[in-house]
Amino acid sequence: MLVATENHAARSSIAIKTRRQVFDWSLAHYGYRYDELQEIVAMFDARLAHLAPDQVGPVRVTLLPSPPPSSPSIDLDSPIAIATQAMTAARLTSVPAERTGLLQGVLGLIATEADRLLGDWRRDMTRQVTAWLQLEDQLDRAYGEMVVMLLARAHLATREADVAEVVAVAIDLATGDDELGTRRPGMVSAAAVTIEQMREEAMALDHARRAWATRSSRHEAVGEWFGRTLLKANEYRSLVEGIGSQTVSAFDAAVLERRFRTLLDTLETPRSPAGFEGVHSLLRRALQLAAGAARLRRQSEDPARARDAASAASGALMLLDETEAKLGRLLSYPELP
């Protein structure tokens, strides 16, 4: 195309434009085929120097960007090169298990390629790697013993609702990590998260115990009343189970429905007793489901209705169990599970 026109100015303009396109392409492709592109640019530079520069102005020569450095190559036929690269990787990794694996691999390589290695190099490298592995093992044991001891302290303090002691454990963890050279960040981070969770549990338990200490006599009375109501409902448990297995007659189901309706009437209060809202709601739903199951059994022998009755009976029994567990927690001295 440069030869197709006799106009020197046009030929110079075309050369400059084309050279710029080559330069832009190189930038867009991160130096791909760098050497070949340099030759093309040199060709255009030579052509531009040959054309009349007074017609196109000065030509500014700009080198193409250098390509990114290539990855270091490893001589796979050289056990020394492989071992050296593995040692470098072991120094760079932050994962102890990876580091140990690399070091053990170097020892294995030395044992396998012993005949190809110089005696002095083999002995020095074996001594160096063995000492490093021993250090890693010592660090693993030191950190492991420290973390186990501190977590045990934190666990006991949490069960005693001793928030200050759990905080002290967290401080001791950071101090111990510094003394060991901060060589196991993953292990320390996981332990710190666990200790923080224990601190939150200790705070919640401490709050519950303080509330327990200030409970009123009415709290005990209300709890006992709920306990008696729940005990009465559980007296009919076998009949509710019979609805599920379809062994309860329609007459017995009618009697059972009336009894659960009577218990429900005792729960129809304008406001749930303070502190027992959850128990009140659970017990009320349990009695409603039990009464509904008895009603379905009483009204029809239809298999589909019988399945609905069995499902309602199963739900009632589950809610009665939940009510008993929740009431027990409210009436017992707060402890961790």
C-alpha positions in Angstrom: 0.0 0.0 0.0 3.0 2.3 0.7 4.2 1.7 -2.9 0.7 2.2 -4.5 0.8 6.0 -4.1 3.4 8.5 -5.4 2.4 11.1 -2.8 5.2 11.1 -0.2 3.0 12.9 2.4 0.2 10.3 2.0 2.8 7.4 2.2 4.2 8.9 5.4 0.8 9.3 6.9 -0.1 5.7 6.1 3.2 4.5 7.6 2.6 6.5 10.8 -1.0 5.3 11.1 -0.1 1.6 10.5 2.8 1.8 13.0 0.4 3.2 15.6 -2.0 0.4 15.0 0.8 -2.2 15.6 1.7 -0.3 18.8 -1.9 -0.3 20.0 -2.3 -4.0 19.2 0.8 -4.8 21.3 -0.6 -2.9 24.2 -4.0 -4.6 24.0 -2.4 -8.0 23.9 0.1 -7.5 26.8 3.3 -7.8 24.6 2.2 -10.9 22.8 4.7 -11.8 20.0 6.9 -9.0 21.2 10.0 -9.8 19.1 8.1 -10.0 15.8 6.3 -6.7 16.5 9.6 -5.0 17.1 10.8 -6.1 13.7 7.6 -4.7 12.1 8.0 -1.4 13.9 11.7 -1.2 12.9 10.6 -1.6 9.3 8.1 1.3 9.5 10.7 3.4 11.3 13.1 2.8 8.4 10.4 3.6 5.8 9.5 6.8 7.7 13.2 7.9 7.8 13.4 7.3 4.0 10.3 9.4 3.3 10.6 13.2 3.2 10.2 14.2 6.9 9.6 17.9 6.0 6.2 16.9 4.6 5.0 15.1 7.7 6.8 16.7 10.6 9.1 15.0 13.0 8.6 11.3 13.7 8.6 10.3 17.4 9.9 6.8 17.8 8.3 5.0 20.8 9.4 1.5 21.8 6.7 -1.1 22.3 6.2 -2.1 26.0 8.3 -4.9 27.2 6.4 -8.2 27.7 5.7 -9.5 31.2 8.6 -11.5 32.7 8.4 -15.1 31.9 7.9 -17.7 34.6 11.1 -19.2 35.9 11.8 -22.5 34.2 12.8 -25.6 36.1 15.1 -28.2 34.7 13.0 -31.3 35.3 16.1 -33.4 34.7 18.0 -31.8 37.6 17.0 -33.0 41.1 19.0 -30.1 42.5 16.9 -27.6 40.6 13.7 -29.3 41.6 14.8 -29.4 45.3 15.8 -25.8 45.2 12.5 -24.7 43.7 10.6 -26.8 46.3 12.6 -25.2 49.1 11.7 -21.7 47.7 8.0 -22.7 47.6 8.2 -24.0 51.2 9.5 -20.6 52.3 6.8 -18.7 50.5 3.7 -20.7 51.5 1.8 -19.6 54.5 0.1 -23.0 55.0 2.0 -25.3 57.4 0.7 -28.5 55.9 1.8 -27.4 52.4 5.3 -26.5 53.8 5.7 -29.8 55.5 4.6 -31.7 52.4 7.1 -29.8 50.3 9.9 -30.5 52.7 9.1 -34.2 52.9 9.0 -34.3 49.1 12.6 -32.9 49.1 13.7 -35.6 51.4 12.0 -38.2 49.2 13.7 -36.7 46.1 17.1 -36.8 47.8 16.6 -40.5 48.8 15.4 -41.4 45.2 18.1 -39.5 43.4 21.0 -40.2 45.8 23.3 -41.6 43.1 23.0 -38.5 41.0 23.8 -36.0 43.8 27.1 -34.8 45.2 27.7 -36.2 48.6 28.3 -32.8 50.3 25.2 -31.3 48.7 23.1 -34.3 49.6 24.3 -34.3 53.3 23.9 -30.5 53.7 20.4 -30.4 52.1 19.3 -33.4 54.2 20.5 -31.8 57.4 18.8 -28.5 56.5 15.5 -30.0 55.5 15.5 -32.4 58.5 16.1 -29.5 60.9 13.4 -27.5 59.3 10.9 -30.4 59.6 11.8 -30.8 63.3 11.1 -27.1 63.8 7.8 -27.3 62.1 6.9 -30.3 64.3 7.9 -28.4 67.4 5.8 -25.5 66.3 2.8 -27.7 65.7 3.1 -29.3 69.1 3.7 -26.0 70.9 0.7 -24.3 69.2 -1.5 -27.4 69.6 -0.8 -27.6 73.4 -1.3 -23.9 73.8 -4.6 -23.9 72.0 -6.0 -27.0 73.7 -5.1 -25.5 77.1 -6.6 -22.1 76.4 -9.8 -23.5 74.9 -10.2 -25.7 78.0 -9.9 -22.7 80.2 -12.4 -20.7 78.1 -14.8 -23.6 78.2 -14.8 -23.9 82.0 -15.1 -20.1 82.3 -18.0 -20.0 79.9 -19.9 -22.6 81.9 -19.4 -20.5 85.0 -20.5 -17.3 83.1 -17.1 -15.8 83.8 -16.8 -13.3 81.0 -13.6 -11.7 82.4 -11.8 -15.0 82.4 -12.8 -15.7 78.8 -11.5 -12.3 77.8 -8.2 -13.1 79.6 -7.9 -16.3 77.6 -8.2 -14.3 74.4 -5.4 -12.0 75.5 -3.2 -15.0 76.5 -3.8 -16.5 73.0 -2.4 -13.4 71.4 0.5 -13.2 73.8 1.4 -16.9 73.3 1.2 -16.4 69.5 3.7 -13.5 69.7 6.0 -15.6 71.8 6.0 -18.4 69.3 6.7 -16.0 66.4 3.2 -15.9 64.9 3.9 -19.0 62.9 0.4 -20.6 62.8 -2.0 -17.8 61.8 -4.7 -20.2 60.7 -4.8 -22.1 63.9 -4.7 -19.0 66.0 -7.5 -17.3 64.0 -9.8 -20.4 64.4 -9.1 -20.5 68.1 -9.8 -16.8 68.4 -13.2 -17.2 66.7 -14.1 -20.0 69.0 -13.1 -18.0 72.1 -15.2 -15.1 70.9 -18.2 -17.3 70.5 -17.6 -18.6 74.1 -17.4 -15.0 75.3 -20.8 -14.3 73.8 -22.2 -17.5 75.4 -20.7 -16.5 78.8 -22.3 -13.0 78.5 -25.7 -14.5 77.7 -25.5 -17.0 80.6 -24.4 -14.3 83.0 -27.4 -12.2 81.9 -29.8 -15.2 82.4 -28.4 -15.9 85.9 -28.8 -12.3 86.9 -32.4 -12.4 85.8 -32.9 -15.7 87.6 -31.5 -14.1 90.8 -34.1 -11.3 90.7 -37.2 -13.5 89.9 -40.3 -12.9 91.9 -42.4 -15.4 93.9 -45.1 -14.9 91.3 -42.7 -16.3 88.7 -42.6 -19.5 90.6 -46.4 -19.6 91.0 -47.1 -19.0 87.3 -44.5 -21.7 86.4 -46.2 -24.2 88.7 -49.6 -23.4 87.2 -48.3 -24.0 83.7 -46.7 -27.2 84.9 -50.0 -28.5 86.3 -51.8 -27.7 83.0 -49.1 -29.4 81.0 -49.2 -32.4 83.3 -53.0 -32.6 82.8 -52.6 -32.5 79.0 -50.0 -35.3 79.1 -52.5 -37.5 80.9 -54.3 -37.8 77.6 -51.2 -38.5 75.7 -51.9 -42.1 75.0 -55.3 -41.2 73.5 -53.7 -38.5 71.2 -51.2 -41.2 70.1 -54.2 -43.5 69.4 -55.7 -40.9 67.0 -52.4 -41.1 65.1 -52.6 -44.9 65.0 -56.4 -44.8 64.3 -57.2 -46.9 67.4 -59.4 -44.4 69.2 -63.2 -44.7 68.8 -65.4 -41.7 67.8 -66.9 -41.7 71.3 -63.5 -41.5 73.0 -62.5 -38.8 70.5 -65.5 -36.7 71.5 -64.6 -37.0 75.2 -61.0 -36.1 74.4 -62.0 -33.1 72.4 -64.1 -31.7 75.3 -61.2 -32.2 77.8 -58.8 -30.3 75.6 -61.4 -27.5 75.0 -61.7 -27.2 78.8 -57.9 -26.9 79.2 -57.8 -24.3 76.4 -60.4 -22.2 78.2 -58.0 -21.9 81.1 -55.4 -20.3 78.8 -57.7 -17.7 77.3 -56.3 -14.7 79.2 -56.1 -11.1 78.0 -52.3 -11.1 78.3 -49.7 -13.9 78.6 -47.9 -13.9 82.0 -44.7 -11.9 81.8 -41.7 -14.2 81.0 -43.9 -17.1 80.0 -45.2 -15.8 76.6 -43.4 -18.5 74.7 -44.7 -21.3 77.0 -48.2 -19.9 76.8 -48.1 -19.8 73.0 -46.7 -23.3 72.6 -49.1 -24.9 75.0 -52.1 -23.1 73.5 -51.2 -24.3 70.0 -50.6 -27.8 71.2 -54.0 -28.0 72.9 -55.7 -26.5 69.7 -54.1 -29.1 67.6 -55.0 -31.9 70.0 -58.6 -30.8 70.1 -58.7 -30.4 66.3 -57.3 -34.0 65.9 -60.0 -35.3 68.2 -62.7 -33.4 66.3 -61.6 -34.8 62.9 -61.6 -38.3 64.3 -65.1 -37.8 65.8 -66.6 -36.4 62.7 -65.7 -38.9 60.0 -64.3 -42.4 59.3 -63.1 -41.2 55.9 -59.4 -42.3 55.4 -58.4 -38.8 54.2 -59.8 -37.2 57.3 -58.2 -39.9 59.4 -54.8 -38.9 57.9 -55.4 -35.2 58.7 -56.4 -36.2 62.3 -53.2 -38.3 62.6 -51.1 -35.3 61.3 -52.7 -32.9 63.8 -52.2 -35.4 66.6 -48.5 -35.7 65.8 -48.1 -32.0 65.7 -49.8 -31.7 69.1 -47.5 -34.2 70.7 -44.4 -32.4 69.3 -45.6 -29.1 70.7 -46.3 -30.6 74.1 -42.7 -31.8 74.2 -41.4 -28.4 73.2 -43.6 -26.7 75.9 -42.2 -29.0 78.6 -38.6 -28.4 77.5 -39.1 -24.6 77.5 -40.9 -24.5 80.8 -38.2 -26.6 82.3 -35.6 -24.1 81.2 -37.6 -21.2 82.7 -37.9 -22.9 86.1 -34.3 -24.2 86.3 -31.1 -22.4 87.2 -29.5 -21.3 83.9 -26.8 -23.7 82.6 -25.2 -24.3 79.3 -26.5 -27.4 77.4 
